[in-house]
Amino acid sequence: MNADDWLRAFAAELHQRRVAVDTARHVVAEAATHLRDGGGDPWLVFGPPQTYAAAIVESVGTAPGPGPARSGCTPEASPRDTGGARCCATRH
């Protein structure tokens, strides 16, 4: 597995672990820059993609997942429409 393959596997692990898209892009770009500048083997520098992704999740957390469906819950709904609750993983 070359560095590009490792970075793709790492990005997939971050996605699977629900790291926010912008955060995942930033972390993958940082890892790519580190590898490019240092020329190291990603397996020696960071370890397996799964292990490094788990460490990143411990550090940055995950994106909020979608909540349970609620009556009146649409992307356009306001908290007033849903009894004050946020819904559909959309900020109101």
N, C-alpha and C positions, 0 to 999 in steps of 0.2 A: 504494500500500500504506500503510494507516494504522498507527498504533502497535500496535494489537491484532493486526493481521495480521503485522506484523514480529515481535512477541513469540511468536506461534504458530509462525511459521517458525523462529525462533531455538530455541524449545523442541524442535521436531521435529529440528533439526540436532543439538542436544545428545543427544537420544535416539538418533539414528542413529549418533552417534559414541561411544555407550556410556558417557556420563557417568552416574554413579550418580544414581538418581531423586531422592533427597533433595538432593543437590548441585545438580542441574539446577533443581529447584523453587526453591531458594534464589537461584541466580544469575538466573533469570528474574524472580523477585520483586524482586531488587535493581535489575535493569534497568528494570522497570516503575515502581518508585519513583523512580528517577533521571529517567525520562522524565516522570512525572507532576509531580514537583517542579520540574524544569527546563523542561518544556514544549517540549523540542527534538524535531526530526525524528530518528527512530532511525537513518535512513540517514546523516545528518550526524554524529550523536553517536557511533554505534557502527560504522557501515559496514554492508555486507551481512551478513545473519544467518549465512551460511556462514563468512565471514571471522572474525566475532566468536566464533562457536562454536569454530573452530579455535584461536583465541587462548586461549579458556577451557580447552580440552583440554590445551594446552601448560602451563597453570598448575595445573589440578587433576587431570589424568589421567583415566583411564577406570575403570569398574567392572570387576572381574575377570569374564571370560567363563566359560561352562561348560567344564569340562575334558572330555577324552575319556571315553567310557563305560568303566567298569571292571566286572569281574565282582564281584557282590555289592554294587554301588553303588545304594543307595536313599537317599532323604532321611533315613531312620532309621538308616542304617549308621554305625558309628563307625569311626575310623581303624584300630582293631584288626581290624574286619571286612574292610577293604580293603587289608591289608598296610601300614598306617600312612599311606596316602595320603588326602588329602581328595578328596572327589568330589562330583559333582552341583552344584557351585557352592554347596554348603551348608557352613557352618562347623560342625565337630564338636568 
